[in-house]
Amino acid sequence: MQWIKAYRDRKVDLVGDKITEGKTWNIQMLYEYGIRSTYLQGIKDQSMETHEYTSSVGYSLSFRVPLHPKKHRIQGLNVTVLYKSLVEDINTKLPLLLAKISNRTKGVTWVYSPVVYCKPRVDEDVVWLSYWPIGKTSDAGDEVEVEFLVFGAIATSGLGASLVFKDSGEEKKEEKNEEEVIGGDLSRFKVTKGGYYLCRKNFFKSMIPDCFFGETIEIITDSQRWRKHRRLYDNKEFLNFRNPNRHKYEVTFAVSFNSESEIDHMKMAISSIEGVESISSHKEISRLIVCGDFDPQLVVTCMREIEKVATMLRLERIC
């Protein structure tokens, strides 16, 4: 990340915490749970295009950890996300950004909500660069998935990830096990078996959505512990949080249609999402178009669950 030094005098509009209100900062490095993050605003640099694994559309990518020389060991994972706002005035309800990394082979998932982040604009991408020290938890052959989760009027234009290796002979400073870092003791943030919610703020009023861990978790306030709870897809208060101004969106997917029954199945599943008004299918060009005042992330997640090869081609706010 040496190339970032060239932008050290740039200003970044950080939000999310009281100390950032009304202030514009130079580029900062955020450190939480062993994760290092920085944000760049209005930057276009070829150095960001060197990731091993990329996704130009959608919110996720996955890969298998490759074999590597015995003298090298996995140290961590670099992740880059490009995002921008879909609305001009985003101050009315700031979005919530999260990153989710899952080692599916080992059944471990971390969902991270940074305490501060860069407020996006409509006309330019924000670059979120982060480094995750997952070396202790990953081995060759493991299936890893990286996702960008957003609550609010935000669109992504790129997602990339690269493994970081280190020579086993190099000197290593071990993290203390009691520290709240990935690979250390994260028991305070464990919400389900293998699932960790790395966030010090309770955005969801004692609930964690099931799109995070496959099941919804509720905090028991008297003991600060967690338990499973009902699904939140039908919770209007939660949906209003995700799409506070009730904007209407049009999402276009590239889908492989094999039969009419598959089309009907897709339509039925998506129509159950709060706010979906219309779904049109165009079999001749393999397109599915969804319109309404829904939360786009819910529609994308639903499509990924029922059709893994579906690709989001366009997300547009129509009013």
Beta strands, then each sheet from edge to edge (+ up, - down):
strand 1: 11-12
strand 2: 14-15
strand 3: 25-26
strand 4: 30-32
strand 5: 35-41
strand 6: 53-55
strand 7: 60-64
strand 8: 72-85
strand 9: 96-103
strand 10: 108-112
strand 11: 117-118
strand 12: 126-132
strand 13: 143-151
strand 14: 154-167
strand 15: 190-192
strand 16: 195-198
strand 17: 207-208
strand 18: 216-220
strand 19: 225-229
strand 20: 249-254
strand 21: 276-282
strand 22: 287-292
strand 23: 311-317
sheet 1: 1+ 3-
sheet 2: 2+ 11-
sheet 3: 4+ 5- 12+ 8- 14+ 6-
sheet 4: 7+ 13- 9+ 10- 16- 15+
sheet 5: 17+ 18- 19+
sheet 6: 21+ 22- 20+ 23-
end
